[in-house]
Amino acid sequence: MVPREVAPRCWYVEGLSALGSPANQNFISNAGFVVTPEGVVVIDALGSPALARRLLAEIARITSQKVTHVVLTHYHADHVYGLQVFEEAGARIIAHRAGREYLYADTAQLRLQASREQLAPWIDAQTRLVAATEWIDGRRELVVGGTRLIVQPVGPAHTPEDLAVFVPDTRVLYAGDLVFRSRIPFVGQADSRNWIASLDTLLAFGATVVVPGHGPASTEAAQDMKLTRDYLAYLRKTMGDAARDMTPFDEAYKSADWSAFENLPLFGAANRMNAYNTYLLMEREAP
């Protein structure tokens, strides 16, 4: 875990392009932090309490200021299982109101139980899901130590509760999982049509640096968002055509040309599932 400063006072740590495992402590996503004279704002809490404690230690090497706020870009496990550490440290947690539906659903509890088995000892019986201190449902301006951060809802897209964080003074955008770099996106149950539209919302910030939810930071926002957008558009085109023509999924998947994406990390682990979920989505969208 090596913090990188992408602009004055704006930092992030980069997770691995891999699936979560005991070997990597579930360090597969990014987290950001903005240092101010009156506190530190963290963006996302990483995928295990141990990782969150490591992040706090790295922040302490950079500043004596305490973490005052954590902004969650969404409630996926690899971004929130470290949240209890920040809560115990006294940080105020900000998340989108739509995240409550997932947080209190059986799906979240089942996922946590599975993680306790698959990611032990880093996720265990003491690991718990944490609710936000402040649930928002619109744009929120957060000012800490004279530094202004814009917390912008951008979902439903990757999840219903997507948030992005923009720092106007430095033009740094923490984009969460709306942007994946150097690897296949995880689509899951995403609303890919809105996801593509939300990328246009992110581009409108005019950021000079974009920190994605996964992968290295980018100084070429439009170019690097294009990978995510092109991939989603291709999924929707190929699976949409198949759903409209009532072509069976296995046949549609086999006949699609994946050459533009098949060399990206996690293609083998994620692409078929992404395509299948998009196929089901396009069936529902069909008139």
Backbone as CSV, one residue per row, in Angstrom:
resi,resn,N_x,N_y,N_z,CA_x,CA_y,CA_z,C_x,C_y,C_z
1,MET,0.855,-1.182,0.000,0.000,0.000,0.000,0.896,1.238,0.000
2,VAL,0.940,1.907,-1.143,1.809,3.070,-1.300,0.957,4.271,-1.696
3,PRO,0.752,5.246,-0.796,-0.019,6.436,-1.176,0.679,7.224,-2.280
4,ARG,-0.122,7.677,-3.241,0.410,8.493,-4.335,-0.320,9.831,-4.328
5,GLU,0.446,10.920,-4.410,-0.145,12.253,-4.449,-0.356,12.649,-5.904
6,VAL,-1.611,12.803,-6.313,-1.919,13.092,-7.714,-2.064,14.585,-7.975
7,ALA,-2.192,15.373,-6.927,-2.270,16.833,-6.969,-2.032,17.289,-5.537
8,PRO,-1.740,18.573,-5.318,-1.489,19.000,-3.935,-2.615,18.599,-2.989
9,ARG,-2.250,17.823,-1.966,-3.139,17.391,-0.877,-4.111,16.285,-1.283
10,CYS,-4.066,15.833,-2.526,-4.989,14.793,-3.005,-4.213,13.504,-3.259
11,TRP,-4.579,12.461,-2.551,-3.844,11.210,-2.557,-4.779,10.037,-2.863
12,TYR,-4.154,8.901,-3.193,-4.920,7.654,-3.274,-3.989,6.471,-3.113
13,VAL,-4.574,5.319,-2.774,-3.858,4.050,-2.783,-4.560,3.146,-3.789
14,GLU,-3.772,2.341,-4.483,-4.289,1.551,-5.600,-4.328,0.062,-5.265
15,GLY,-5.523,-0.516,-5.351,-5.679,-1.941,-5.137,-5.179,-2.755,-6.318
16,LEU,-5.120,-4.048,-6.117,-4.621,-4.962,-7.138,-5.692,-5.259,-8.182
17,SER,-5.269,-5.530,-9.400,-6.198,-6.000,-10.441,-6.352,-7.507,-10.287
18,ALA,-7.131,-7.891,-9.295,-7.279,-9.299,-8.947,-8.602,-9.492,-8.231
19,LEU,-8.970,-10.749,-8.048,-10.105,-11.063,-7.211,-9.664,-11.039,-5.753
20,GLY,-10.588,-10.725,-4.852,-10.256,-10.727,-3.436,-9.878,-12.110,-2.950
21,SER,-8.883,-12.186,-2.088,-8.408,-13.471,-1.570,-7.745,-13.250,-0.221
22,PRO,-7.561,-14.326,0.559,-6.813,-14.168,1.807,-5.405,-13.641,1.575
23,ALA,-4.810,-13.983,0.439,-3.435,-13.555,0.166,-3.325,-12.042,0.013
24,ASN,-4.372,-11.397,-0.544,-4.277,-9.944,-0.746,-5.152,-9.140,0.224
25,GLN,-5.717,-9.796,1.227,-6.535,-9.130,2.260,-7.744,-8.410,1.667
26,ASN,-8.137,-8.767,0.435,-9.225,-8.112,-0.300,-8.838,-6.695,-0.734
27,PHE,-7.557,-6.493,-0.981,-7.065,-5.188,-1.446,-7.172,-5.144,-2.973
28,ILE,-8.395,-4.950,-3.466,-8.649,-4.992,-4.903,-9.325,-3.715,-5.405
29,SER,-9.479,-2.735,-4.528,-10.085,-1.464,-4.932,-9.214,-0.316,-4.437
30,ASN,-9.498,0.856,-4.964,-8.763,2.053,-4.560,-9.467,2.767,-3.411
31,ALA,-8.716,3.586,-2.710,-9.268,4.542,-1.755,-8.496,5.840,-1.917
32,GLY,-9.184,6.950,-1.751,-8.532,8.243,-1.847,-8.573,8.977,-0.526
33,PHE,-7.776,10.030,-0.413,-7.897,10.908,0.748,-7.371,12.292,0.408
34,VAL,-8.048,13.294,0.985,-7.719,14.698,0.765,-7.312,15.283,2.106
35,VAL,-6.105,15.822,2.177,-5.545,16.345,3.425,-5.821,17.847,3.507
36,THR,-6.378,18.295,4.627,-6.638,19.717,4.846,-6.028,20.126,6.190
37,PRO,-5.953,21.433,6.465,-5.401,21.880,7.746,-6.256,21.512,8.951
38,GLU,-7.495,21.058,8.722,-8.379,20.753,9.848,-8.933,19.328,9.798
39,GLY,-8.332,18.471,9.006,-8.787,17.090,8.964,-8.595,16.478,7.592
40,VAL,-8.814,15.176,7.536,-8.627,14.403,6.307,-9.961,13.818,5.894
41,VAL,-10.284,13.938,4.606,-11.478,13.320,4.049,-11.038,12.103,3.246
42,VAL,-11.545,10.943,3.607,-11.223,9.689,2.929,-12.365,9.343,1.982
43,ILE,-12.015,8.832,0.811,-13.022,8.373,-0.147,-12.886,6.864,-0.262
44,ASP,-13.870,6.153,0.274,-13.955,4.691,0.331,-13.033,4.103,1.398
45,ALA,-13.451,2.937,1.899,-12.860,2.411,3.133,-12.083,1.120,2.955
46,LEU,-11.902,0.666,1.702,-11.171,-0.560,1.382,-11.917,-1.813,1.848
47,GLY,-11.301,-2.981,1.538,-12.037,-4.233,1.590,-11.857,-5.094,2.817
48,SER,-11.226,-4.577,3.865,-11.136,-5.318,5.126,-10.704,-4.354,6.215
49,PRO,-11.030,-4.663,7.468,-10.568,-3.800,8.562,-9.053,-3.662,8.611
50,ALA,-8.334,-4.738,8.308,-6.873,-4.663,8.329,-6.362,-3.654,7.316
51,LEU,-6.967,-3.622,6.143,-6.562,-2.643,5.135,-6.855,-1.218,5.595
52,ALA,-8.004,-1.018,6.223,-8.344,0.312,6.725,-7.338,0.773,7.772
53,ARG,-6.908,-0.136,8.639,-5.907,0.234,9.634,-4.581,0.579,8.964
54,ARG,-4.221,-0.150,7.923,-3.003,0.168,7.173,-3.122,1.544,6.524
55,LEU,-4.298,1.843,5.979,-4.496,3.153,5.346,-4.388,4.271,6.382
56,LEU,-4.992,4.079,7.553,-4.866,5.091,8.602,-3.403,5.309,8.984
57,ALA,-2.639,4.243,9.041,-1.215,4.373,9.385,-0.467,5.144,8.299
58,GLU,-0.804,4.907,7.039,-0.152,5.631,5.951,-0.531,7.110,5.983
59,ILE,-1.784,7.408,6.269,-2.213,8.799,6.378,-1.455,9.496,7.506
60,ALA,-1.251,8.778,8.623,-0.545,9.360,9.770,0.912,9.680,9.449
61,ARG,1.493,8.998,8.467,2.858,9.321,8.046,2.914,10.646,7.281
62,ILE,1.769,11.022,6.703,1.709,12.203,5.845,1.255,13.438,6.612
63,THR,0.333,13.253,7.560,-0.229,14.389,8.296,-0.589,13.955,9.710
64,SER,-0.557,14.922,10.618,-1.006,14.660,11.991,-2.509,14.869,12.131
65,GLN,-3.158,15.374,11.079,-4.604,15.596,11.124,-5.355,14.268,11.136
66,LYS,-6.466,14.234,11.857,-7.284,13.037,11.949,-8.254,12.953,10.766
67,VAL,-8.720,11.756,10.502,-9.755,11.561,9.485,-11.083,12.032,10.073
68,THR,-11.664,13.034,9.445,-12.928,13.591,9.954,-14.142,13.057,9.210
69,HIS,-13.967,12.693,7.941,-15.075,12.229,7.116,-14.623,11.068,6.231
70,VAL,-15.554,10.167,5.959,-15.383,9.157,4.924,-16.577,9.265,3.988
71,VAL,-16.312,9.432,2.702,-17.370,9.431,1.697,-17.326,8.084,0.978
72,LEU,-18.452,7.391,0.975,-18.537,6.103,0.281,-19.067,6.323,-1.125
73,THR,-18.343,5.842,-2.115,-18.846,5.954,-3.481,-19.966,4.948,-3.735
74,HIS,-19.974,3.822,-3.008,-21.056,2.835,-3.107,-20.777,1.749,-2.077
75,TYR,-21.776,0.869,-1.889,-21.708,-0.102,-0.794,-21.233,-1.492,-1.219
76,HIS,-20.372,-1.612,-2.203,-19.833,-2.921,-2.535,-18.763,-3.316,-1.521
77,ALA,-18.649,-4.627,-1.310,-17.840,-5.147,-0.209,-16.390,-4.671,-0.240
78,ASP,-15.789,-4.614,-1.419,-14.378,-4.264,-1.489,-14.120,-2.790,-1.183
79,HIS,-15.186,-2.011,-1.033,-15.058,-0.593,-0.691,-15.509,-0.274,0.734
80,VAL,-16.169,-1.213,1.422,-16.796,-0.856,2.704,-16.413,-1.726,3.893
81,TYR,-15.762,-2.861,3.688,-15.489,-3.726,4.837,-14.473,-3.131,5.807
82,GLY,-13.801,-2.067,5.411,-12.916,-1.377,6.354,-13.586,-0.244,7.101
83,LEU,-14.868,-0.030,6.838,-15.546,1.173,7.335,-15.604,1.237,8.852
84,GLN,-15.732,0.105,9.537,-15.863,0.119,10.989,-14.634,0.730,11.654
85,VAL,-13.469,0.596,11.026,-12.245,1.169,11.591,-12.330,2.693,11.616
86,PHE,-12.851,3.277,10.552,-12.995,4.735,10.494,-14.100,5.211,11.436
87,GLU,-15.158,4.435,11.548,-16.222,4.783,12.492,-15.672,4.797,13.917
88,GLU,-14.887,3.783,14.256,-14.308,3.709,15.602,-13.325,4.848,15.853
89,ALA,-12.725,5.375,14.769,-11.786,6.498,14.901,-12.508,7.839,14.973
90,GLY,-13.843,7.820,14.885,-14.624,9.036,15.050,-14.981,9.768,13.775
91,ALA,-14.747,9.153,12.624,-15.046,9.816,11.359,-16.547,9.835,11.094
92,ARG,-16.990,10.891,10.429,-18.372,11.004,9.990,-18.477,10.366,8.607
93,ILE,-19.481,9.524,8.385,-19.601,8.747,7.153,-20.735,9.313,6.307
94,ILE,-20.434,9.593,5.050,-21.419,10.140,4.112,-21.634,9.139,2.987
95,ALA,-22.894,8.820,2.700,-23.224,7.900,1.612,-24.575,8.285,1.034
96,HIS,-24.868,7.752,-0.142,-26.147,8.039,-0.779,-27.249,7.216,-0.128
97,ARG,-28.404,7.852,0.025,-29.548,7.223,0.693,-29.937,5.882,0.062
98,ALA,-29.740,5.735,-1.239,-30.118,4.487,-1.910,-29.307,3.302,-1.406
99,GLY,-28.168,3.557,-0.763,-27.365,2.465,-0.229,-28.017,1.740,0.928
100,ARG,-29.004,2.382,1.567,-29.664,1.733,2.706,-30.406,0.473,2.275
101,GLU,-30.949,0.491,1.064,-31.700,-0.683,0.600,-30.801,-1.913,0.547
102,TYR,-29.563,-1.736,0.046,-28.633,-2.852,0.023,-28.143,-3.194,1.425
103,LEU,-27.797,-2.171,2.191,-27.193,-2.383,3.503,-28.068,-3.246,4.400
104,TYR,-29.391,-3.035,4.334,-30.300,-3.761,5.218,-30.979,-4.938,4.524
105,ALA,-30.493,-5.329,3.354,-31.072,-6.453,2.616,-30.363,-7.760,2.971
106,ASP,-31.057,-8.856,2.745,-30.457,-10.171,2.982,-29.199,-10.363,2.143
107,THR,-29.179,-9.765,0.950,-28.025,-9.933,0.056,-26.736,-9.490,0.729
108,ALA,-26.774,-8.372,1.427,-25.568,-7.867,2.081,-25.104,-8.801,3.187
109,GLN,-26.043,-9.332,3.953,-25.677,-10.257,5.032,-25.128,-11.566,4.484
110,LEU,-25.731,-12.054,3.411,-25.245,-13.288,2.794,-23.852,-13.084,2.211
111,ARG,-23.629,-11.927,1.608,-22.311,-11.638,1.061,-21.269,-11.545,2.172
112,LEU,-21.621,-10.929,3.285,-20.699,-10.829,4.411,-20.372,-12.216,4.964
113,GLN,-21.383,-13.071,5.076,-21.141,-14.421,5.578,-20.214,-15.181,4.641
114,ALA,-20.436,-15.054,3.340,-19.566,-15.721,2.374,-18.143,-15.171,2.458
115,SER,-18.018,-13.871,2.658,-16.689,-13.266,2.770,-15.963,-13.746,4.019
116,ARG,-16.711,-13.963,5.098,-16.082,-14.495,6.317,-15.475,-15.867,6.073
117,GLU,-16.077,-16.624,5.181,-15.555,-17.957,4.864,-14.440,-17.888,3.824
118,GLN,-14.607,-17.031,2.832,-13.673,-17.007,1.705,-12.458,-16.117,1.938
119,LEU,-12.576,-15.135,2.835,-11.509,-14.155,3.029,-10.942,-14.177,4.450
120,ALA,-11.222,-15.247,5.190,-10.657,-15.382,6.530,-9.130,-15.433,6.419
121,PRO,-8.425,-14.890,7.401,-8.909,-14.299,8.654,-9.197,-12.800,8.563
122,TRP,-9.091,-12.214,7.380,-9.207,-10.763,7.250,-10.645,-10.285,7.391
123,ILE,-11.590,-11.117,6.985,-13.001,-10.872,7.248,-13.452,-11.964,8.196
124,ASP,-13.947,-11.586,9.375,-14.280,-12.583,10.384,-15.567,-12.191,11.103
125,ALA,-15.844,-12.838,12.211,-17.101,-12.595,12.941,-17.194,-11.177,13.485
126,GLN,-16.057,-10.497,13.638,-16.069,-9.119,14.143,-16.253,-8.086,13.021
127,THR,-16.145,-8.527,11.783,-16.341,-7.611,10.659,-17.830,-7.350,10.499
128,ARG,-18.196,-6.093,10.381,-19.620,-5.760,10.315,-19.877,-4.671,9.280
129,LEU,-21.115,-4.618,8.856,-21.545,-3.563,7.953,-21.896,-2.316,8.758
130,VAL,-21.558,-1.159,8.226,-21.707,0.098,8.959,-22.591,1.054,8.161
131,ALA,-23.575,1.610,8.829,-24.455,2.594,8.192,-23.782,3.960,8.160
132,ALA,-24.201,4.789,7.227,-23.686,6.152,7.151,-24.171,6.984,8.333
133,THR,-23.369,7.959,8.700,-23.801,8.971,9.664,-24.773,9.936,8.994
134,GLU,-24.502,10.213,7.728,-25.321,11.156,6.959,-25.669,10.528,5.614
135,TRP,-26.965,10.334,5.390,-27.448,9.816,4.099,-27.870,11.010,3.253
136,ILE,-27.368,11.086,2.029,-27.722,12.201,1.157,-28.478,11.681,-0.057
137,ASP,-29.262,12.548,-0.682,-29.947,12.152,-1.909,-29.810,13.218,-2.987
138,GLY,-28.854,14.138,-2.806,-28.581,15.176,-3.796,-27.158,15.659,-3.641
139,ARG,-26.768,16.580,-4.481,-25.423,17.149,-4.434,-25.142,17.740,-3.055
140,ARG,-23.961,17.478,-2.544,-23.579,17.945,-1.207,-22.209,18.586,-1.299
141,GLU,-22.067,19.809,-0.794,-20.769,20.455,-0.736,-20.223,20.296,0.676
142,LEU,-19.042,19.741,0.763,-18.388,19.488,2.034,-17.148,20.373,2.100
143,VAL,-17.044,21.184,3.155,-15.884,22.070,3.331,-15.173,21.672,4.617
144,VAL,-13.914,21.304,4.487,-13.089,20.920,5.634,-11.766,21.665,5.520
145,GLY,-11.436,22.422,6.552,-10.167,23.144,6.541,-10.007,24.064,5.352
146,GLY,-11.103,24.668,4.907,-11.049,25.572,3.771,-11.026,24.894,2.413
147,THR,-11.000,23.589,2.397,-11.009,22.830,1.134,-12.433,22.400,0.821
148,ARG,-12.884,22.730,-0.366,-14.245,22.396,-0.787,-14.234,21.119,-1.609
149,LEU,-15.126,20.205,-1.260,-15.317,18.971,-2.019,-16.781,18.899,-2.444
150,ILE,-17.012,18.544,-3.686,-18.362,18.359,-4.196,-18.661,16.863,-4.226
151,VAL,-19.663,16.461,-3.466,-20.095,15.068,-3.447,-21.323,14.981,-4.353
152,GLN,-21.163,14.291,-5.481,-22.168,14.317,-6.542,-22.782,12.932,-6.770
153,PRO,-24.092,12.776,-6.561,-24.737,11.513,-6.957,-24.619,11.309,-8.464
154,VAL,-24.292,10.096,-8.874,-24.152,9.777,-10.295,-24.837,8.454,-10.640
155,GLY,-25.679,7.956,-9.746,-26.409,6.727,-10.013,-27.861,7.013,-10.296
156,PRO,-28.645,5.969,-10.541,-28.212,4.567,-10.561,-27.393,4.262,-11.809
157,ALA,-26.249,3.630,-11.586,-25.370,3.258,-12.689,-24.698,1.937,-12.308
158,HIS,-23.462,2.006,-11.824,-22.819,0.783,-11.321,-23.626,0.204,-10.163
159,THR,-24.119,1.097,-9.290,-25.059,0.736,-8.226,-26.101,1.845,-8.140
160,PRO,-27.202,1.612,-7.411,-28.171,2.695,-7.232,-27.605,3.886,-6.465
161,GLU,-26.581,3.641,-5.633,-26.118,4.677,-4.703,-24.797,5.329,-5.103
162,ASP,-24.421,5.282,-6.363,-23.124,5.811,-6.787,-22.944,7.283,-6.421
163,LEU,-21.780,7.600,-5.871,-21.351,8.972,-5.625,-19.964,9.175,-6.237
164,ALA,-19.698,10.394,-6.681,-18.355,10.796,-7.070,-17.970,12.010,-6.237
165,VAL,-16.681,12.229,-6.068,-16.182,13.348,-5.269,-15.217,14.164,-6.114
166,PHE,-15.510,15.463,-6.250,-14.671,16.360,-7.050,-14.086,17.433,-6.144
167,VAL,-12.779,17.690,-6.316,-12.086,18.732,-5.560,-11.796,19.877,-6.526
168,PRO,-12.604,20.938,-6.511,-12.461,21.992,-7.530,-11.093,22.663,-7.553
169,ASP,-10.483,22.897,-6.380,-9.211,23.622,-6.339,-8.115,22.910,-7.119
170,THR,-8.141,21.595,-7.101,-7.091,20.818,-7.769,-7.611,20.082,-9.002
171,ARG,-8.922,20.138,-9.220,-9.581,19.482,-10.344,-9.307,17.975,-10.361
172,VAL,-9.332,17.403,-9.168,-9.202,15.949,-9.011,-10.586,15.362,-8.803
173,LEU,-10.891,14.307,-9.542,-12.177,13.619,-9.454,-11.965,12.193,-8.971
174,TYR,-12.589,11.869,-7.844,-12.616,10.486,-7.358,-13.920,9.874,-7.884
175,ALA,-13.801,8.981,-8.864,-14.950,8.552,-9.665,-15.606,7.275,-9.175
176,GLY,-15.040,6.615,-8.158,-15.626,5.347,-7.728,-15.633,4.337,-8.860
177,ASP,-16.560,3.408,-8.822,-16.560,2.326,-9.798,-17.290,2.661,-11.084
178,LEU,-17.602,3.942,-11.298,-18.049,4.313,-12.632,-16.905,4.240,-13.628
179,VAL,-15.682,4.281,-13.125,-14.514,4.201,-13.996,-13.608,3.067,-13.527
180,PHE,-13.318,2.157,-14.437,-12.323,1.108,-14.236,-11.201,1.367,-15.238
181,ARG,-9.961,1.293,-14.797,-8.828,1.428,-15.715,-8.025,0.145,-15.718
182,SER,-7.566,-0.231,-16.900,-6.629,-1.347,-17.074,-7.193,-2.688,-16.613
183,ARG,-8.510,-2.808,-16.584,-9.124,-4.087,-16.265,-10.583,-4.058,-16.686
184,ILE,-11.164,-5.243,-16.804,-12.578,-5.351,-17.157,-13.428,-4.817,-16.003
185,PRO,-14.418,-3.973,-16.289,-15.328,-3.542,-15.225,-16.149,-4.697,-14.672
186,PHE,-16.562,-4.568,-13.421,-17.545,-5.485,-12.842,-18.905,-4.843,-13.031
187,VAL,-19.754,-5.473,-13.844,-21.042,-4.894,-14.190,-22.122,-5.290,-13.192
188,GLY,-22.134,-6.545,-12.761,-23.123,-6.984,-11.785,-24.541,-6.682,-12.242
189,GLN,-25.345,-6.102,-11.345,-26.739,-5.757,-11.653,-26.873,-4.305,-12.102
190,ALA,-25.810,-3.757,-12.696,-25.775,-2.340,-13.027,-26.818,-1.969,-14.075
191,ASP,-27.231,-0.701,-14.006,-28.040,-0.095,-15.054,-27.059,0.506,-16.059
192,SER,-26.692,-0.277,-17.063,-25.610,0.143,-17.954,-25.996,1.332,-18.822
193,ARG,-27.267,1.493,-19.139,-27.686,2.663,-19.914,-27.426,3.931,-19.111
194,ASN,-27.836,3.948,-17.842,-27.564,5.110,-17.000,-26.083,5.265,-16.707
195,TRP,-25.369,4.158,-16.631,-23.924,4.207,-16.377,-23.232,4.989,-17.494
196,ILE,-23.580,4.690,-18.733,-22.986,5.409,-19.857,-23.324,6.896,-19.771
197,ALA,-24.570,7.215,-19.445,-24.970,8.628,-19.298,-24.222,9.288,-18.141
198,SER,-23.989,8.534,-17.057,-23.301,9.097,-15.890,-21.843,9.437,-16.206
199,LEU,-21.226,8.708,-17.121,-19.862,9.041,-17.521,-19.805,10.430,-18.151
200,ASP,-20.862,10.805,-18.858,-20.916,12.165,-19.401,-20.998,13.199,-18.283
201,THR,-21.718,12.869,-17.199,-21.771,13.756,-16.037,-20.381,13.946,-15.444
202,LEU,-19.626,12.869,-15.348,-18.269,12.963,-14.815,-17.368,13.793,-15.723
203,LEU,-17.498,13.601,-17.022,-16.663,14.359,-17.948,-16.929,15.858,-17.838
204,ALA,-18.162,16.222,-17.490,-18.529,17.635,-17.401,-17.801,18.363,-16.273
205,PHE,-17.245,17.638,-15.317,-16.477,18.297,-14.257,-15.195,18.931,-14.802
206,GLY,-14.717,18.443,-15.919,-13.470,18.980,-16.470,-12.265,18.654,-15.621
207,ALA,-12.249,17.474,-15.036,-11.149,17.080,-14.158,-9.845,16.929,-14.940
208,THR,-8.740,17.296,-14.292,-7.432,17.054,-14.884,-6.854,15.723,-14.430
209,VAL,-7.330,15.218,-13.292,-6.932,13.903,-12.792,-8.187,13.155,-12.362
210,VAL,-8.295,11.906,-12.781,-9.395,11.053,-12.353,-8.815,9.853,-11.616
211,VAL,-9.296,9.655,-10.387,-8.936,8.462,-9.625,-10.097,7.488,-9.755
212,PRO,-9.904,6.365,-10.439,-10.993,5.412,-10.621,-11.182,4.540,-9.391
213,GLY,-12.244,3.763,-9.390,-12.448,2.817,-8.302,-11.471,1.664,-8.346
214,HIS,-10.979,1.384,-9.546,-10.011,0.310,-9.759,-9.034,0.746,-10.837
215,GLY,-7.752,0.539,-10.594,-6.740,0.889,-11.574,-6.060,2.198,-11.259
216,PRO,-5.002,2.532,-12.014,-4.207,3.736,-11.729,-4.939,5.014,-12.061
217,ALA,-4.539,6.090,-11.403,-5.096,7.409,-11.686,-4.769,7.818,-13.116
218,SER,-5.608,8.688,-13.660,-5.503,9.078,-15.058,-5.424,10.590,-15.190
219,THR,-4.584,11.070,-16.115,-4.565,12.481,-16.466,-5.218,12.704,-17.830
220,GLU,-5.834,11.666,-18.377,-6.536,11.757,-19.658,-7.947,11.210,-19.460
221,ALA,-8.776,12.041,-18.825,-10.084,11.571,-18.369,-10.928,11.017,-19.502
222,ALA,-11.050,11.760,-20.581,-11.930,11.334,-21.667,-11.469,10.012,-22.259
223,GLN,-10.164,9.896,-22.473,-9.640,8.678,-23.082,-9.847,7.467,-22.182
224,ASP,-9.621,7.651,-20.896,-9.683,6.502,-20.011,-11.105,6.131,-19.612
225,MET,-12.019,7.096,-19.617,-13.421,6.738,-19.417,-13.974,6.003,-20.640
226,LYS,-13.307,6.206,-21.780,-13.784,5.606,-23.019,-13.736,4.087,-22.948
227,LEU,-12.755,3.514,-22.273,-12.697,2.057,-22.165,-13.947,1.523,-21.481
228,THR,-14.299,2.113,-20.350,-15.498,1.668,-19.641,-16.734,1.864,-20.510
229,ARG,-16.841,3.031,-21.133,-18.024,3.323,-21.938,-18.112,2.397,-23.158
230,ASP,-16.980,2.173,-23.836,-16.991,1.300,-25.016,-17.362,-0.132,-24.647
231,TYR,-16.863,-0.583,-23.501,-17.171,-1.948,-23.069,-18.652,-2.099,-22.765
232,LEU,-19.205,-1.151,-22.021,-20.630,-1.210,-21.698,-21.490,-1.121,-22.961
233,ALA,-21.088,-0.244,-23.877,-21.851,-0.094,-25.119,-21.805,-1.381,-25.942
234,TYR,-20.654,-2.039,-25.953,-20.549,-3.288,-26.718,-21.395,-4.395,-26.082
235,LEU,-21.384,-4.473,-24.766,-22.251,-5.437,-24.089,-23.711,-5.196,-24.452
236,ARG,-24.127,-3.946,-24.396,-25.535,-3.623,-24.675,-25.897,-3.922,-26.133
237,LYS,-24.983,-3.651,-27.070,-25.265,-3.898,-28.488,-25.376,-5.394,-28.767
238,THR,-24.369,-6.163,-28.353,-24.362,-7.592,-28.687,-25.446,-8.349,-27.933
239,MET,-25.579,-8.090,-26.636,-26.581,-8.816,-25.859,-27.982,-8.289,-26.149
240,GLY,-28.086,-7.001,-26.488,-29.386,-6.446,-26.856,-29.902,-7.028,-28.154
241,ASP,-29.014,-7.139,-29.145,-29.422,-7.762,-30.409,-29.876,-9.200,-30.182
242,ALA,-29.130,-9.927,-29.349,-29.469,-11.323,-29.091,-30.803,-11.443,-28.374
243,ALA,-31.012,-10.585,-27.363,-32.276,-10.644,-26.622,-33.451,-10.299,-27.528
244,ARG,-33.268,-9.305,-28.386,-34.362,-8.910,-29.293,-34.695,-10.031,-30.278
245,ASP,-33.633,-10.716,-30.762,-33.835,-11.791,-31.743,-34.128,-13.138,-31.093
246,MET,-34.182,-13.127,-29.743,-34.419,-14.354,-28.972,-33.356,-15.420,-29.235
247,THR,-32.134,-14.947,-29.472,-30.999,-15.860,-29.605,-30.588,-16.342,-28.225
248,PRO,-30.424,-17.642,-27.995,-30.006,-18.123,-26.669,-28.685,-17.479,-26.242
249,PHE,-28.557,-17.247,-24.945,-27.382,-16.542,-24.447,-26.090,-17.244,-24.842
250,ASP,-25.992,-18.558,-24.635,-24.737,-19.259,-24.930,-24.316,-19.058,-26.383
251,GLU,-25.266,-19.091,-27.275,-24.962,-18.870,-28.693,-24.510,-17.436,-28.940
252,ALA,-25.200,-16.495,-28.311,-24.848,-15.085,-28.485,-23.453,-14.802,-27.938
253,TYR,-23.151,-15.367,-26.787,-21.842,-15.129,-26.172,-20.726,-15.695,-27.033
254,LYS,-20.934,-16.892,-27.542,-19.904,-17.552,-28.349,-19.651,-16.808,-29.652
255,SER,-20.677,-16.212,-30.224,-20.525,-15.556,-31.518,-20.024,-14.113,-31.406
256,ALA,-20.034,-13.529,-30.222,-19.569,-12.148,-30.052,-18.050,-12.069,-30.219
257,ASP,-17.580,-10.960,-30.726,-16.148,-10.715,-30.914,-15.617,-9.956,-29.697
258,TRP,-14.898,-10.649,-28.824,-14.401,-10.050,-27.582,-12.946,-9.597,-27.705
259,SER,-12.418,-9.559,-28.912,-10.983,-9.330,-29.095,-10.510,-7.981,-28.556
260,ALA,-11.385,-6.973,-28.539,-10.965,-5.652,-28.046,-10.753,-5.637,-26.541
261,PHE,-11.259,-6.656,-25.842,-11.248,-6.633,-24.369,-10.596,-7.865,-23.746
262,GLU,-10.382,-8.916,-24.519,-10.026,-10.207,-23.925,-8.635,-10.246,-23.308
263,ASN,-7.794,-9.267,-23.629,-6.459,-9.241,-23.034,-6.388,-8.405,-21.756
264,LEU,-7.502,-7.825,-21.343,-7.518,-7.034,-20.118,-7.572,-7.935,-18.892
265,PRO,-6.969,-7.516,-17.771,-7.048,-8.309,-16.550,-8.487,-8.572,-16.134
266,LEU,-8.730,-9.771,-15.637,-10.015,-10.241,-15.111,-11.061,-10.476,-16.199
267,PHE,-10.650,-10.470,-17.456,-11.606,-10.787,-18.521,-12.204,-12.176,-18.299
268,GLY,-11.344,-13.149,-18.037,-11.829,-14.514,-17.843,-12.723,-14.660,-16.639
269,ALA,-12.467,-13.870,-15.595,-13.248,-13.988,-14.360,-14.585,-13.276,-14.445
270,ALA,-14.659,-12.191,-15.228,-15.836,-11.326,-15.150,-16.665,-11.227,-16.421
271,ASN,-16.071,-11.467,-17.581,-16.770,-11.085,-18.810,-18.045,-11.877,-19.058
272,ARG,-18.008,-13.185,-18.874,-19.200,-13.977,-19.146,-20.351,-13.578,-18.224
273,MET,-20.040,-13.354,-16.951,-21.065,-12.921,-16.009,-21.608,-11.542,-16.395
274,ASN,-20.717,-10.631,-16.800,-21.160,-9.313,-17.249,-22.101,-9.425,-18.442
275,ALA,-21.732,-10.277,-19.384,-22.551,-10.442,-20.585,-23.910,-11.038,-20.235
276,TYR,-23.920,-12.018,-19.355,-25.187,-12.660,-18.994,-26.114,-11.673,-18.275
277,ASN,-25.572,-10.909,-17.336,-26.392,-9.918,-16.638,-26.915,-8.860,-17.599
278,THR,-26.099,-8.487,-18.570,-26.556,-7.507,-19.568,-27.628,-8.109,-20.464
279,TYR,-27.493,-9.374,-20.803,-28.517,-10.075,-21.595,-29.867,-10.017,-20.875
280,LEU,-29.852,-10.312,-19.581,-31.097,-10.251,-18.803,-31.637,-8.831,-18.742
281,LEU,-30.743,-7.863,-18.585,-31.164,-6.465,-18.553,-31.818,-6.055,-19.869
282,MET,-31.214,-6.456,-20.965,-31.750,-6.072,-22.273,-33.073,-6.761,-22.558
283,GLU,-33.266,-7.953,-22.002,-34.583,-8.592,-22.115,-35.653,-7.738,-21.418
284,ARG,-35.299,-7.194,-20.245,-36.257,-6.370,-19.514,-36.492,-5.036,-20.198
285,GLU,-35.459,-4.494,-20.848,-35.596,-3.205,-21.517,-36.352,-3.305,-22.825
286,ALA,-36.367,-4.493,-23.433,-36.998,-4.650,-24.751,-38.477,-4.288,-24.699
287,PRO,-38.987,-3.582,-25.716,-40.412,-3.187,-25.712,-41.330,-4.403,-25.832
